[in-house]
Amino acid sequence: MEFGSAQNFLEGKAILVMGATVLSKDLFRVLRGMWGADFVSFISEKVLAVGGDVSVENLGVKDTKLREKLLEETDIIINSAATTKFYERLDVAMGINTMGALNVLNFAKNCSKLQMLLHVSTAYVCAMGEQILMNMKGDIPLIIARPTVILSTYSELFPGWIEGVRTLDLFVVMYGKGKLTRSIGRRSTIIDAIPADMVINSMIVALEACSKSSSKTLIYHIGSSLRNPFRISDLEDLAHQYFTKHPLTDMYGKPVAVPKKITWMSSVSSFDRYINIRYMLALKGLNVMNKMCCYSHEAFHNESKQKVKKMMGIMRLYKPYVLFDGIFDDKNAENLRMTKMKGKDDDDVGRFNFDPTTIDWTPYMLNTHIPGLVKYGVK
């Protein structure tokens, strides 16, 4: 990559720093172990990091020569479509999630060798980005992958890797810290979840199988609710088993006791009533005392108020998941699996496994997912 100005040089340096940060993740330790001192050179032969911005035209690639090279040589585009922050600013979310999809599509249309555009969406929200792609794609071959709740890796590159605490794992962490005794939800609700490596495997297989297909849009739901359902009650029971045997510790180094059962409330109104009785009355009393004591308890009052506000926000945010009654039909993904099994040998099928029926939830949760969550997500 050539840098024609000081600004370009600084941008390039920033890209290299970000690349080094990514490659330093524990996820790459298997490759680091395989290649040893040659790891960096191996990666540099395979990967070129290019700075850009999907929210602007031409994906923010300002260097004309570099942009022309990308348009000439790119044959597959994978758009990991969205910002995953639930509280993202609307303009930022629209720029990345919606206009980003349009900018990626326009870039793809100018790629002379393009075989496939793969758009990674979500099963729960068929938002405006998908609609733009499907309505404006023209002859561009398009795959839309819709994973459900993504969990830690099942087997590859090694079991249990996860990046931070996301979606329903927040409930597991809160429970392990002894902070979850009541919640919105139903114990019978199916958690539609899938390990991260199975999501990636499904994408690889879809790209291989469909890269030379017609220009029609192919949509794959990647989940487990239809073929291998896992319920909130299962998660609660397994979390209790794990944290009873391997408790987290508090700030004083003492083991945290977890409740045997969580009280689940099937409506927001019942949860709000509980919050009002259990916390809001106490907060009002604290506020009165704070004023009578010349605001000497202001810091404690504000901290308590923020904790209650945060808890209520979390419950409202996750309400659609813990009260969700739907089951996603993954027949397209199943057909893709069957096609893969017919066309390849057993080793190749196993290498790119994304069959949810192969997940044994109990050992996976107890020996892989929750330990991985504790290692990589709990702070």
VOBA-1610 file (N, C-alpha, C; in pm, whole numbers, padded with zeros to 5 digits, always signed):
BEGIN
Met+00085-00119+00000Met+00000+00000+00000Met+00088+00124+00000Glu+00061+00218-00089Glu+00138+00340-00096Glu+00064+00452-00025Phe+00136+00534+00048Phe+00077+00647+00118Phe+00133+00776+00060Gly+00046+00857+00003Gly+00091+00976-00067Gly+00096+01101+00017Ser+00062+01094+00145Ser+00063+01213+00228Ser+00084+01172+00372Ala+00110+01274+00456Ala+00126+01246+00599Ala-00002+01191+00658Gln-00116+01244+00609Gln-00244+01196+00659Gln-00264+01048+00626Asn-00232+01013+00501Asn-00245+00872+00461Asn-00151+00784+00542Phe-00032+00834+00569Phe+00064+00757+00649Phe+00010+00731+00788Leu-00047+00836+00850Leu-00101+00820+00984Leu-00219+00724+00985Glu-00304+00734+00881Glu-00418+00641+00871Glu-00368+00498+00855Gly-00266+00481+00772Gly-00210+00348+00752Gly-00151+00292+00880Lys-00082+00377+00955Lys-00025+00334+01082Lys-00133+00293+01180Ala-00243+00369+01181Ala-00356+00335+01269Ala-00416+00200+01232Ile-00422+00173+01101Ile-00475+00045+01054Ile-00388-00069+01102Leu-00256-00051+01093Leu-00164-00155+01138Leu-00177-00180+01288Val-00196-00073+01365Val-00214-00086+01510Val-00341-00163+01541Met-00451-00129+01471Met-00577-00200+01492Met-00565-00345+01452Gly-00493-00372+01341Gly-00472-00510+01299Gly-00395-00589+01403Ala-00292-00526+01460Ala-00213-00592+01564Ala-00298-00621+01686Thr-00390-00530+01719Thr-00479-00550+01833Thr-00570-00670+01810Val-00622-00682+01689Val-00709-00795+01656Val-00629-00925+01662Leu-00512-00926+01602Leu-00432-01048+01595Leu-00377-01091+01730Ser-00376-00999+01827Ser-00328-01034+01960Ser-00435-01105+02043Lys-00559-01110+01992Lys-00666-01177+02064Lys-00634-01326+02084Asp-00687-01381+02190Asp-00662-01521+02222Asp-00715-01614+02114Leu-00810-01568+02035Leu-00866-01648+01927Leu-00759-01694+01829Phe-00651-01618+01817Phe-00547-01651+01720Phe-00433-01734+01781Arg-00448-01780+01904Arg-00336-01850+01968Arg-00306-01985+01902Val-00407-02047+01841Val-00381-02173+01771Val-00288-02149+01652Leu-00320-02047+01574Leu-00235-02013+01460Leu-00097-01966+01505Arg-00094-01888+01614Arg+00036-01842+01665Arg+00121-01962+01707Gly+00056-02062+01769Gly+00129-02182+01809Gly+00178-02262+01690Met+00099-02267+01582Met+00137-02342+01463Met+00253-02278+01389Trp+00250-02143+01381Trp+00347-02072+01297Trp+00462-02010+01375Gly+00445-01997+01505Gly+00555-01945+01587Gly+00602-01809+01541Ala+00732-01796+01520Ala+00791-01668+01480Ala+00747-01624+01342Asp+00695-01716+01261Asp+00651-01684+01125Asp+00505-01640+01119Phe+00440-01627+01236Phe+00297-01595+01238Phe+00266-01463+01167Val+00342-01359+01198Val+00315-01226+01139Val+00331-01230+00988Ser+00438-01293+00939Ser+00459-01300+00795Ser+00350-01384+00727Phe+00306-01490+00795Phe+00198-01573+00742Phe+00071-01491+00726Ile+00035-01413+00828Ile-00085-01331+00823Ile-00072-01222+00716Ser+00045-01161+00708Ser+00064-01051+00612Ser+00051-01099+00468Glu+00078-01228+00443Glu+00059-01283+00310Glu-00088-01309+00278Lys-00170-01325+00384Lys-00310-01361+00366Lys-00406-01243+00382Val-00368-01144+00463Val-00461-01040+00502Val-00401-00902+00477Leu-00480-00815+00417Leu-00443-00675+00402Leu-00553-00590+00464Ala-00520-00518+00568Ala-00618-00431+00634Ala-00625-00299+00560Val-00747-00258+00524Val-00769-00132+00451Val-00862-00046+00534Gly-00823+00075+00562Gly-00907+00166+00639Gly-01024+00215+00555Gly-01139+00227+00619Gly-01257+00275+00546Gly-01372+00305+00638Asp-01487+00331+00579Asp-01607+00366+00654Asp-01728+00331+00570Val-01803+00228+00612Val-01916+00183+00531Val-02029+00285+00524Ser-02027+00384+00611Ser-02136+00482+00612Ser-02120+00591+00506Val-02008+00585+00429Val-01988+00685+00325Val-01965+00616+00191Glu-01971+00695+00083Glu-01956+00644-00052Glu-01818+00581-00072Asn-01815+00475-00153Asn-01691+00401-00182Asn-01628+00343-00056Leu-01709+00324+00046Leu-01666+00264+00172Leu-01552+00341+00238Gly-01543+00468+00204Gly-01443+00554+00266Gly-01301+00530+00219Val-01283+00453+00111Val-01148+00428+00057Val-01110+00549-00029Lys-01022+00633+00021Lys-00990+00759-00046Lys-00882+00745-00153Asp-00792+00650-00135Asp-00683+00632-00229Asp-00738+00576-00361Thr-00727+00653-00469Thr-00787+00615-00597Thr-00729+00485-00652Lys-00597+00470-00647Lys-00534+00349-00699Lys-00576+00225-00618Leu-00581+00241-00488Leu-00622+00130-00403Leu-00767+00093-00431Arg-00853+00194-00446Arg-00994+00167-00473Arg-01011+00094-00607Glu-00938+00136-00709Glu-00946+00070-00839Glu-00897-00074-00830Lys-00794-00096-00751Lys-00742-00232-00733Lys-00845-00321-00665Leu-00912-00266-00564Leu-01016-00343-00495Leu-01131-00376-00590Leu-01172-00281-00670Leu-01282-00303-00764Leu-01245-00406-00871Glu-01120-00411-00906Glu-01074-00505-01008Glu-01058-00647-00954Glu-01017-00662-00829Glu-00976-00793-00778Glu-01075-00858-00683Thr-01169-00784-00628Thr-01260-00840-00527Thr-01360-00934-00593Asp-01368-01057-00542Asp-01467-01151-00595Asp-01576-01186-00494Ile-01548-01171-00365Ile-01649-01197-00261Ile-01646-01084-00159Ile-01762-01035-00123Ile-01775-00933-00018Ile-01860-00989+00094Ile-01809-00984+00216Ile-01886-01022+00335Ile-01910-00896+00416Asn-02034-00859+00429Asn-02071-00739+00505Asn-02124-00780+00642Ser-02038-00770+00742Ser-02082-00796+00880Ser-02156-00672+00923Ala-02286-00678+00916Ala-02367-00564+00875Ala-02385-00450+00973Ala-02371-00473+01100Ala-02432-00373+01189Ala-02346-00341+01309Thr-02373-00224+01364Thr-02325-00195+01499Thr-02413-00273+01595Thr-02352-00336+01694Thr-02429-00423+01785Thr-02459-00356+01918Lys-02434-00226+01927Lys-02466-00154+02048Lys-02616-00127+02054Phe-02680-00171+02163Phe-02824-00152+02175Phe-02861-00006+02197Tyr-02769+00072+02252Tyr-02799+00212+02282Tyr-02727+00306+02185Glu-02701+00258+02065Glu-02631+00340+01967Glu-02714+00463+01928Arg-02645+00574+01901Arg-02713+00693+01851Arg-02783+00661+01720Leu-02901+00719+01697Leu-02982+00686+01579Leu-02907+00718+01451Asp-02840+00834+01445Asp-02772+00871+01321Asp-02656+00777+01291Val-02585+00734+01395Val-02475+00639+01375Val-02528+00504+01330Ala-02635+00457+01396Ala-02695+00328+01360Ala-02747+00330+01216Met-02814+00439+01177Met-02865+00450+01040Met-02749+00453+00940Gly-02643+00525+00974Gly-02529+00535+00883Gly-02462+00401+00858Ile-02449+00320+00963Ile-02382+00191+00950Ile-02478+00082+00904Asn-02590+00069+00971Asn-02679-00044+00948Asn-02761-00033+00820Thr-02801+00089+00785Thr-02888+00106+00668Thr-02811+00162+00549Met-02756+00282+00563Met-02679+00339+00452Met-02553+00257+00425Gly-02500+00193+00528Gly-02384+00107+00509Gly-02414-00006+00413Ala-02531-00067+00427Ala-02570-00174+00336Ala-02581-00124+00192Leu-02636-00004+00174Leu-02647+00054+00040Leu-02509+00084-00018Asn-02420+00138+00064Asn-02285+00170+00014Asn-02207+00044-00023Val-02224-00061+00056Val-02160-00188+00023Val-02215-00242-00109Leu-02347-00234-00126Leu-02410-00281-00250Leu-02359-00204-00371Asn-02353-00072-00360Asn-02304+00009-00472Asn-02159-00023-00505Phe-02080-00047-00401Phe-01941-00086-00424Phe-01936-00221-00495Ala-02020-00314-00451Ala-02023-00448-00510Ala-02061-00443-00657Lys-02152-00355-00693Lys-02195-00345-00832Lys-02082-00301-00925Asn-01982-00236-00870Asn-01869-00190-00950Asn-01751-00286-00949Cys-01764-00399-00878Cys-01658-00498-00874Cys-01671-00590-00996Ser-01573-00586-01084Ser-01584-00656-01212Ser-01583-00808-01200Lys-01525-00862-01093Lys-01515-01008-01077Lys-01605-01063-00966Leu-01699-00984-00920Leu-01777-01025-00803Leu-01857-01153-00829Gln-01842-01247-00737Gln-01920-01370-00743Gln-02034-01372-00641Met-02015-01305-00525Met-02118-01311-00422Met-02103-01198-00321Leu-02216-01145-00280Leu-02223-01053-00166Leu-02296-01125-00054Leu-02229-01142+00060Leu-02291-01207+00176Leu-02314-01101+00283His-02439-01086+00321His-02479-00986+00420His-02517-01057+00550Val-02441-01031+00656Val-02468-01096+00785Val-02566-01009+00862Ser-02686-01061+00880Ser-02793-00988+00947Ser-02822-01055+01081Thr-02946-01060+01121Thr-02987-01129+01244Thr-03127-01184+01225Ala-03156-01292+01292Ala-03288-01355+01277Ala-03398-01270+01338Tyr-03362-01184+01434Tyr-03465-01115+01511Tyr-03509-00983+01449Val-03426-00922+01366Val-03461-00791+01310Val-03432-00792+01161Cys-03538-00798+01078Cys-03521-00783+00933Cys-03540-00631+00906Ala-03433-00564+00925Ala-03440-00417+00922Ala-03424-00359+00782Met-03406-00220+00773Met-03409-00152+00644Met-03292-00190+00556Gly-03176-00225+00616Gly-03060-00264+00537Gly-03089-00382+00447Glu-03156-00484+00500Glu-03195-00600+00420Glu-03288-00562+00307Gln-03386-00477+00336Gln-03482-00436+00234Gln-03414-00363+00120Ile-03319-00276+00154Ile-03244-00205+00050Ile-03170-00304-00040Leu-03103-00400+00022Leu-03027-00498-00056Leu-03117-00579-00148Met-03227-00629-00096Met-03314-00715-00175Met-03386-00640-00287Asn-03418-00513-00262Asn-03493-00436-00361Asn-03404-00368-00465Met-03275-00350-00433Met-03189-00272-00522Met-03068-00350-00571Lys-03061-00479-00546Lys-02940-00555-00578Lys-02920-00578-00727Gly-03029-00573-00807Gly-03016-00601-00949Gly-02972-00743-00973Asp-02861-00761-01048Asp-02812-00895-01081Asp-02705-00945-00984Ile-02682-00871-00877Ile-02579-00912-00781Ile-02623-01038-00707Pro-02545-01146-00709Pro-02578-01265-00628Pro-02570-01229-00479Leu-02675-01258-00405Leu-02684-01213-00266Leu-02720-01327-00173Ile-02644-01340-00064Ile-02677-01431+00046Ile-02702-01347+00169Ile-02810-01376+00241Ile-02836-01311+00370Ile-02831-01419+00477Ala-02737-01406+00569Ala-02725-01500+00681Ala-02788-01437+00803Arg-02881-01509+00865Arg-02952-01457+00981Arg-02928-01547+01104Pro-02816-01529+01170Pro-02794-01606+01293Pro-02884-01558+01406Thr-02910-01646+01500Thr-02987-01609+01618Thr-02889-01561+01726Val-02911-01591+01853Val-02820-01549+01959Val-02689-01626+01944Ile-02579-01553+01930Ile-02449-01617+01906Ile-02377-01641+02038Leu-02336-01767+02058Leu-02267-01808+02180Leu-02119-01832+02150Ser-02044-01876+02250Ser-01901-01902+02234Ser-01878-02018+02138Thr-01755-02031+02093Thr-01722-02136+01997Thr-01747-02275+02056Tyr-01799-02363+01971Tyr-01830-02499+02014Tyr-01706-02588+02010Ser-01628-02573+01901Ser-01508-02656+01890Ser-01391-02585+01820Glu-01418-02487+01737Glu-01312-02424+01657Glu-01303-02273+01685Leu-01190-02218+01681Leu-01060-02281+01671Leu-01028-02362+01796Phe-01096-02326+01905Phe-01093-02406+02027Phe-01222-02374+02102Pro-01268-02462+02189Pro-01397-02442+02255Pro-01395-02325+02353Gly-01505-02248+02354Gly-01528-02152+02462Gly-01489-02009+02437Trp-01431-01976+02320Trp-01392-01836+02298Trp-01514-01750+02269Ile-01517-01631+02329Ile-01626-01538+02306Ile-01571-01397+02326Glu-01629-01301+02258Glu-01585-01162+02267Glu-01684-01085+02353Gly-01651-01066+02481Gly-01735-00985+02569Gly-01864-01054+02610Val-01950-00978+02676Val-02079-01028+02725Val-02189-00970+02637Arg-02262-01057+02570Arg-02363-01011+02476Arg-02496-01082+02500Thr-02601-01016+02458Thr-02738-01069+02461Thr-02769-01140+02593Leu-02818-01264+02586Leu-02866-01330+02706Leu-02755-01373+02801Asp-02630-01367+02756Asp-02519-01398+02847Asp-02511-01299+02961Leu-02567-01181+02942Leu-02571-01083+03050Leu-02647-01139+03170Phe-02753-01215+03145Phe-02830-01276+03252Phe-02746-01379+03327Val-02665-01455+03253Val-02580-01555+03317Val-02479-01488+03408Val-02418-01380+03361Val-02319-01309+03441Val-02383-01247+03564Met-02500-01182+03546Met-02570-01122+03660Met-02607-01229+03762Tyr-02649-01344+03713Tyr-02684-01454+03804Tyr-02561-01502+03880Gly-02449-01519+03807Gly-02326-01564+03872Gly-02274-01467+03976Lys-02304-01339+03958Lys-02262-01237+04054Lys-02364-01220+04167Gly-02468-01303+04165Gly-02569-01297+04271Gly-02663-01179+04259Lys-02670-01117+04142Lys-02750-00996+04124Lys-02881-01020+04050Leu-02912-01145+04020Leu-03035-01175+03947Leu-03119-01274+04026Thr-03221-01223+04090Thr-03315-01308+04162Thr-03453-01306+04098Arg-03484-01197+04028Arg-03611-01183+03956Arg-03584-01125+03818Ser-03667-01167+03723Ser-03647-01118+03587Ser-03775-01132+03506Ile-03787-01049+03404Ile-03891-01070+03304Ile-03858-01196+03226Gly-03959-01277+03196Gly-03934-01396+03117Gly-04022-01512+03159Arg-04011-01620+03082Arg-04082-01744+03114Arg-03983-01859+03106Arg-03989-01948+03201Arg-03893-02061+03202Arg-03912-02151+03081Ser-04031-02148+03020Ser-04058-02234+02904Ser-04010-02175+02772Thr-03967-02049+02773Thr-03925-01984+02649Thr-03800-02051+02591Ile-03804-02076+02462Ile-03689-02135+02392Ile-03589-02025+02360Ile-03464-02048+02400Ile-03355-01959+02363Ile-03297-02008+02231Asp-03318-01934+02126Asp-03264-01975+01997Asp-03120-01926+01989Ala-03026-02018+02007Ala-02885-01981+02015Ala-02802-02074+01929Ile-02684-02025+01890Ile-02595-02102+01804Ile-02451-02061+01833Pro-02358-02156+01844Pro-02217-02121+01867Pro-02157-02042+01751Ala-02061-01956+01783Ala-02002-01867+01684Ala-01936-01941+01568Asp-01865-02051+01598Asp-01796-02122+01489Asp-01895-02187+01393Met-02014-02225+01440Met-02114-02280+01350Met-02169-02173+01257Val-02179-02050+01307Val-02222-01939+01222Val-02121-01919+01109Ile-01992-01915+01144Ile-01888-01896+01044Ile-01885-02013+00946Asn-01898-02134+00997Asn-01898-02251+00909Asn-02012-02244+00808Ser-02130-02202+00853Ser-02245-02191+00762Ser-02219-02089+00653Met-02152-01980+00687Met-02119-01877+00589Met-02020-01930+00486Ile-01919-02002+00531Ile-01818-02058+00439Ile-01883-02156+00342Val-01967-02245+00396Val-02033-02344+00312Val-02128-02277+00213Ala-02202-02176+00259Ala-02295-02104+00170Ala-02220-02036+00057Leu-02108-01973+00088Leu-02029-01906-00015Leu-01977-02007-00117Glu-01932-02122-00069Glu-01879-02224-00160Glu-01990-02281-00249Ala-02106-02306-00189Ala-02214-02372-00261Ala-02286-02278-00357Cys-02288-02149-00325Cys-02374-02056-00398Cys-02299-01955-00483Ser-02167-01956-00481Ser-02091-01851-00550Ser-02113-01850-00700Lys-02149-01965-00757Lys-02172-01971-00902Lys-02319-01993-00934Ser-02406-01961-00838Ser-02549-01982-00859Ser-02610-01862-00930Ser-02741-01866-00946Ser-02812-01756-01013Ser-02812-01632-00924Ser-02871-01526-00975Ser-02868-01398-00904Ser-02981-01385-00802Lys-03052-01492-00773Lys-03159-01482-00675Lys-03103-01472-00533Thr-03182-01413-00443Thr-03139-01395-00304Thr-03162-01524-00225Leu-03061-01567-00153Leu-03069-01686-00069Leu-03061-01644+00077Ile-03158-01685+00159Ile-03165-01645+00298Ile-03152-01769+00387Tyr-03058-01763+00482Tyr-03034-01875+00572Tyr-03049-01831+00717His-03145-01894+00787His-03153-01876+00931His-03061-01978+00997Ile-02970-01929+01081Ile-02875-02016+01149Ile-02909-02016+01297Gly-02977-02121+01342Gly-03021-02127+01481Gly-03047-02270+01525Ser-03109-02284+01641Ser-03128-02418+01700Ser-03270-02446+01746Ser-03358-02346+01743Ser-03488-02361+01809Ser-03575-02470+01748Leu-03563-02494+01618Leu-03647-02594+01553Leu-03597-02736+01577Arg-03465-02757+01568Arg-03410-02892+01569Arg-03347-02935+01701Asn-03314-02838+01785Asn-03250-02873+01913Asn-03281-02763+02016Pro-03408-02754+02059Pro-03447-02642+02145Pro-03379-02643+02282Phe-03347-02523+02327Phe-03281-02501+02457Phe-03361-02392+02528Arg-03414-02425+02647Arg-03508-02335+02713Arg-03441-02253+02823Ile-03509-02146+02862Ile-03459-02063+02972Ile-03443-02148+03098Ser-03534-02242+03120Ser-03523-02328+03238Ser-03395-02411+03234Asp-03355-02455+03115Asp-03230-02530+03100Asp-03110-02442+03137Leu-03111-02319+03084Leu-03001-02226+03112Leu-02994-02196+03262Glu-03108-02173+03324Glu-03110-02143+03468Glu-03054-02260+03549Asp-03098-02381+03518Asp-03052-02498+03593Asp-02902-02521+03575Leu-02853-02506+03453Leu-02712-02530+03427Leu-02625-02419+03487Ala-02674-02296+03482Ala-02600-02186+03546Ala-02590-02209+03696His-02698-02260+03757His-02695-02290+03901His-02593-02399+03931Gln-02593-02504+03848Gln-02495-02611+03868Gln-02352-02557+03860Tyr-02327-02476+03758Tyr-02190-02429+03737Tyr-02144-02336+03849Phe-02225-02234+03881Phe-02180-02135+03978Phe-02187-02185+04122Thr-02260-02294+04146Thr-02256-02358+04277Thr-02123-02430+04296Lys-02077-02493+04187Lys-01951-02567+04193Lys-01830-02475+04173His-01847-02371+04090His-01737-02279+04060His-01784-02134+04083Pro-01804-02095+04208Pro-01860-01962+04234Pro-01763-01851+04197Leu-01822-01738+04153Leu-01742-01617+04137Leu-01711-01563+04276Thr-01617-01471+04283Thr-01583-01411+04412Thr-01617-01263+04412Asp-01650-01212+04529Asp-01682-01070+04541Asp-01554-00988+04558Met-01569-00859+04585Met-01454-00770+04595Met-01363-00804+04713Tyr-01415-00883+04805Tyr-01335-00924+04921Tyr-01275-01064+04905Gly-01298-01123+04787Gly-01243-01256+04761Gly-01328-01369+04814Lys-01449-01339+04860Lys-01537-01443+04913Lys-01629-01496+04802Pro-01661-01626+04807Pro-01747-01684+04704Pro-01888-01623+04707Val-01942-01600+04589Val-02077-01542+04576Val-02179-01655+04574Ala-02276-01647+04661Ala-02385-01746+04664Ala-02491-01707+04560Val-02535-01803+04481Val-02637-01776+04380Val-02770-01837+04424Pro-02881-01775+04385Pro-03011-01830+04422Pro-03038-01961+04349Lys-03110-02050+04413Lys-03141-02178+04350Lys-03237-02159+04234Lys-03331-02069+04250Lys-03429-02042+04145Lys-03444-01892+04125Ile-03472-01854+04002Ile-03504-01715+03968Ile-03655-01704+03958Thr-03710-01597+04011Thr-03853-01571+03996Thr-03876-01501+03862Trp-03946-01569+03772Trp-03970-01514+03639Trp-04106-01448+03632Met-04113-01332+03572Met-04238-01257+03558Met-04271-01245+03411Ser-04391-01284+03373Ser-04425-01295+03232Ser-04477-01167+03170Ser-04469-01056+03242Ser-04514-00929+03185Ser-04431-00814+03241Val-04420-00708+03163Val-04347-00590+03207Val-04418-00524+03324Ser-04552-00524+03322Ser-04628-00458+03428Ser-04602-00522+03564Ser-04594-00656+03568Ser-04568-00723+03697Ser-04426-00694+03744Phe-04333-00684+03652Phe-04195-00650+03689Phe-04188-00506+03740Asp-04260-00416+03675Asp-04261-00276+03718Asp-04321-00262+03858Arg-04425-00340+03886Arg-04485-00336+04020Arg-04384-00381+04124Tyr-04310-00486+04093Tyr-04207-00534+04185Tyr-04101-00427+04209Ile-04056-00363+04102Ile-03953-00259+04113Ile-04004-00142+04198Asn-04128-00103+04176Asn-04184+00008+04252Asn-04191-00022+04401Ile-04232-00144+04433Ile-04245-00181+04574Ile-04108-00206+04637Arg-04023-00275+04564Arg-03895-00318+04621Arg-03789-00208+04624Tyr-03791-00120+04523Tyr-03681-00024+04511Tyr-03725+00122+04509Met-03832+00152+04435Met-03866+00293+04417Met-03909+00360+04548Leu-03983+00287+04632Leu-04023+00345+04761Leu-03900+00373+04847Ala-03804+00278+04844Ala-03681+00299+04921Ala-03602+00419+04867Leu-03600+00435+04734Leu-03531+00548+04674Leu-03595+00681+04713Lys-03727+00681+04719Lys-03796+00804+04759Lys-03763+00839+04904Gly-03760+00736+04988Gly-03723+00760+05128Gly-03581+00810+05139Leu-03491+00753+05061Leu-03352+00796+05061Leu-03339+00940+05012Asn-03420+00976+04914Asn-03416+01113+04861Asn-03459+01214+04966Val-03565+01178+05040Val-03612+01267+05147Val-03505+01284+05254Met-03445+01171+05296Met-03339+01177+05397Met-03220+01259+05348Asn-03188+01243+05220Asn-03076+01317+05161Asn-03100+01468+05169Lys-03222+01510+05139Lys-03254+01653+05144Lys-03253+01704+05287Met-03305+01623+05380Met-03308+01665+05521Met-03168+01676+05579Cys-03075+01598+05523Cys-02936+01600+05573Cys-02847+01689+05486Cys-02909+01789+05425Cys-02835+01887+05344Cys-02754+01820+05232Tyr-02816+01718+05172Tyr-02759+01648+05056Tyr-02625+01579+05086Ser-02609+01539+05210Ser-02485+01469+05247Ser-02481+01326+05194His-02598+01274+05150His-02604+01139+05095His-02629+01142+04944Glu-02594+01252+04881Glu-02623+01271+04738Glu-02557+01164+04651Ala-02431+01135+04677Ala-02359+01038+04595Ala-02423+00899+04604Phe-02457+00857+04727Phe-02519+00726+04746Phe-02657+00721+04680His-02732+00830+04692His-02865+00836+04631His-02855+00825+04478Asn-02764+00901+04419Asn-02749+00899+04274Asn-02701+00763+04224Glu-02609+00700+04299Glu-02560+00568+04261Glu-02672+00465+04266Ser-02754+00470+04371Ser-02865+00375+04384Ser-02968+00398+04274Lys-02993+00523+04244Lys-03090+00556+04139Lys-03043+00505+04003Gln-02913+00518+03975Gln-02858+00471+03848Gln-02862+00320+03837Lys-02839+00250+03949Lys-02845+00104+03947Lys-02986+00055+03914Val-03086+00118+03974Val-03225+00079+03947Val-03261+00110+03802Lys-03220+00226+03755Lys-03247+00267+03617Lys-03182+00170+03519Lys-03059+00130+03548Lys-02988+00037+03461Lys-03057-00098+03458Met-03099-00147+03573Met-03166-00276+03581Met-03297-00275+03502Met-03375-00167+03516Met-03500-00157+03443Met-03474-00148+03292Gly-03368-00076+03255Gly-03334-00065+03113Gly-03295-00199+03054Ile-03217-00277+03129Ile-03176-00410+03082Ile-03296-00500+03061Met-03387-00499+03156Met-03504-00587+03145Met-03593-00549+03028Arg-03612-00420+03006Arg-03695-00377+02892Arg-03625-00409+02760Leu-03492-00397+02759Leu-03416-00422+02638Leu-03423-00568+02597Tyr-03418-00658+02695Tyr-03414-00801+02665Tyr-03551-00866+02666Lys-03653-00789+02695Lys-03790-00842+02696Lys-03826-00917+02567Pro-03794-00862+02447Pro-03832-00935+02325Pro-03769-01073+02313Tyr-03654-01093+02377Tyr-03586-01222+02368Tyr-03641-01322+02470Val-03659-01276+02593Val-03699-01369+02700Val-03849-01397+02699Leu-03925-01323+02619Leu-04068-01350+02603Leu-04102-01392+02461Phe-04001-01424+02383Phe-04021-01456+02241Phe-04078-01597+02226Asp-04187-01609+02152Asp-04254-01738+02137Asp-04227-01804+02002Gly-04158-01736+01912Gly-04139-01788+01778Gly-04029-01891+01768Ile-04034-01967+01659Ile-03930-02063+01623Ile-03891-02035+01479Phe-03762-02025+01453Phe-03716-01991+01319Phe-03699-02116+01234Asp-03754-02111+01113Asp-03746-02223+01020Asp-03610-02219+00950Asp-03530-02321+00973Asp-03396-02323+00913Asp-03387-02425+00800Lys-03498-02441+00726Lys-03497-02543+00620Lys-03395-02511+00511Asn-03371-02385+00482Asn-03269-02351+00382Asn-03131-02392+00430Ala-03103-02366+00558Ala-02975-02408+00614Ala-02964-02560+00616Glu-03075-02630+00647Glu-03074-02776+00647Glu-03050-02830+00507Asn-03112-02770+00407Asn-03087-02812+00268Asn-02941-02790+00230Leu-02885-02680+00278Leu-02743-02653+00252Leu-02655-02760+00317Arg-02692-02801+00439Arg-02617-02908+00507Arg-02625-03039+00430Met-02745-03071+00382Met-02763-03195+00307Met-02682-03194+00177Thr-02681-03079+00111Thr-02602-03067-00011Thr-02455-03086+00017Lys-02408-03028+00129Lys-02269-03042+00169Lys-02234-03187+00196Met-02324-03259+00263Met-02298-03400+00298Met-02290-03488+00174Lys-02369-03456+00073Lys-02369-03538-00048Lys-02244-03514-00134Gly-02193-03393-00126Gly-02086-03357-00218Gly-01945-03373-00164Lys-01929-03393-00033Lys-01795-03397+00025Lys-01778-03520+00114Asp-01653-03546+00150Asp-01627-03659+00239Asp-01658-03622+00384Asp-01657-03722+00473Asp-01696-03702+00612Asp-01608-03602+00683Asp-01478-03604+00655Asp-01385-03512+00722Asp-01419-03367+00688Asp-01453-03343+00562Asp-01484-03208+00520Asp-01615-03160+00582Val-01713-03251+00592Val-01841-03216+00655Val-01819-03182+00802Gly-01739-03261+00872Gly-01710-03235+01012Gly-01634-03107+01034Arg-01548-03074+00939Arg-01466-02953+00952Arg-01551-02827+00946Phe-01661-02832+00874Phe-01747-02715+00861Phe-01887-02745+00916Asn-01888-02800+01036Asn-02015-02838+01099Asn-02095-02716+01141Phe-02223-02712+01104Phe-02313-02611+01158Phe-02451-02673+01184Asp-02449-02801+01218Asp-02572-02875+01248Asp-02607-02859+01396Pro-02717-02790+01428Pro-02751-02767+01569Pro-02785-02894+01646Thr-02820-03000+01575Thr-02855-03124+01646Thr-02732-03191+01706Thr-02613-03150+01665Thr-02490-03208+01721Thr-02451-03143+01854Ile-02522-03038+01894Ile-02490-02970+02020Ile-02554-03045+02136Asp-02474-03090+02229Asp-02523-03145+02355Asp-02517-03031+02456Trp-02631-02972+02484Trp-02635-02846+02558Trp-02574-02855+02698Thr-02595-02966+02767Thr-02548-02975+02906Thr-02395-02968+02915Pro-02319-03057+02849Pro-02173-03043+02858Pro-02121-02916+02793Tyr-02188-02872+02686Tyr-02143-02748+02621Tyr-02153-02630+02716Met-02264-02619+02786Met-02282-02506+02878Met-02190-02519+03000Leu-02183-02638+03059Leu-02107-02656+03182Leu-01956-02656+03160Asn-01912-02711+03049Asn-01768-02730+03028Asn-01706-02633+02927Thr-01792-02566+02849Thr-01739-02482+02743Thr-01789-02339+02751His-01920-02320+02738His-01971-02183+02722His-01959-02098+02848Ile-02011-02147+02960Ile-02005-02065+03082Ile-01861-02045+03128Pro-01773-02148+03126Pro-01633-02121+03159Pro-01569-02019+03065Gly-01603-02028+02935Gly-01550-01930+02840Gly-01601-01791+02868Leu-01728-01782+02904Leu-01788-01653+02938Leu-01721-01593+03060Val-01694-01675+03160Val-01625-01628+03280Val-01483-01582+03246Lys-01415-01656+03160Lys-01276-01622+03126Lys-01266-01496+03043Tyr-01352-01484+02943Tyr-01339-01374+02847Tyr-01433-01256+02870Gly-01537-01279+02950Gly-01638-01174+02962Gly-01656-01113+03099Val-01626-01187+03205Val-01652-01138+03341Val-01536-01052+03389Lys-01569-00932+03434Lys-01466-00840+03486Lys-01499-00796+03628
//
